[in-house]
Amino acid sequence: MTIPVKTEFGVYDVVIGHGLLCNANKLLNLNRKVLVVTDDGVPEVFPQSIANQSLESLVLVIPQGEKSKNIDNYKRILEALLGADFTRSDCIVAVGGGVVGDMAGFAAATYMRGIDFYNIPTTVLSQVDSSIGGKTAIDFGGFKNTIGAFYPPKAVMVDFDTLKTLDSRQISNGLAESLKMAATCDSELFGVFERGQALSELEKVITASIGIKKRIVEADEREAGLRSLLNFGHTLGHAIESVQTGLLHGECIGIGMLYMCSTQVKERIGRALKLLNLPVDTNIEFECIRSAILHDKKTSGDEIKMVYVENIGSYEFISEKTDAFLEKTERIWQK
């Protein structure tokens, strides 16, 4: 299946299916110099497959995890490009999860003012969300995505076969982002989660999530309005992730959603999270995440802009004074 995504820069395809990785040169322009960026948690055969199909290739491996999404590894990518004499006619291919995609994409956006970039997401989390939409970034100063750019890939290749190497926790972690999309945009998809069928219908859920992400990105590529709905759960979720190193991204977002919805929606999302074996609370002190909330990109002046879900399948944007939001959230947090 091919899903085209239309942006102000043109159209790029999200190609979905099985066995795509071993036929990448038929879908991507690899007949040139290619830097393959991956991490040490990705099976070596995945990036090597891309390298073998390229005219000339270099593979750069970074350590796995969010902590690697930093300026030092960004610099490593730039040094590799420069050291191998990459020009604007060459390209970067990211093979891995969201950390790899975000960082490789940002390097592509900034090296020589922009070179081609292909994204091959190999986790559920990156397949349903981060690989689509052109958001690239690195973390800085202890906070997520503080330096970045909007830079769409030339193409995204979603190969379901790459998910076979993931453990159950990583699959559920990624499905938290699909649950977010279902809660805000698709009550029918939410029903798949409520019935406990998301894991058994994984490919269906991923494909539906990509369709939702496509529609939102096409309507608001640079997050001037509508695209902000994808931040449901992220104000608190990113703050938790900044200080709670034991939790994965989706696990933090899942907890964050529970504070941004009505009581009946909270109960339904909570049940869905439990069916995915995802946490619904954390034992960290609220004071620990206060600073991270204040540094969130959705904080503007003395107000925080948020996505609130009153009923499943719908959403609304709300703004609250920062002090009032912190006071109210802390009260709920301590119950």
Sequence and secondary structure as in RCSB ss.txt:
>XXXX:A:sequence
MTIPVKTEFGVYDVVIGHGLLCNANKLLNLNRKVLVVTDDGVPEVFPQSIANQSLESLVLVIPQGEKSKNIDNYK
RILEALLGADFTRSDCIVAVGGGVVGDMAGFAAATYMRGIDFYNIPTTVLSQVDSSIGGKTAIDFGGFKNTIGAF
YPPKAVMVDFDTLKTLDSRQISNGLAESLKMAATCDSELFGVFERGQALSELEKVITASIGIKKRIVEADEREAG
LRSLLNFGHTLGHAIESVQTGLLHGECIGIGMLYMCSTQVKERIGRALKLLNLPVDTNIEFECIRSAILHDKKTS
GDEIKMVYVENIGSYEFISEKTDAFLEKTERIWQK
>XXXX:A:secstr
 EEEEEETTEEEEEEEESS GGGHHHHS  SSEEEEEEETTS THHHHHHHHHSSEEEEEEE SSGGG SHHHHH
HHHHHHHHTT  TT EEEEEESHHHHHHHHHHHHHGGG  EEEEEE SHHIIIIITSS EEEEEETTEEEEEEEE
   SEEEEEGGGGGG  HHHHHHHHHHHHHHHHHH HHHHHHHHTT TTTTHHHHHHHHHHHHHHHHHH TT SS
GGGGGGTTHHHHHHHHHH TTS HHHHHHHHHTTSB HHHHHHHHHHHHHTT  S   S HHHHHHHHHTSTTEE
TTEEEEEEBSSTT  EEEEEEHHHHHHHHHHHHT 
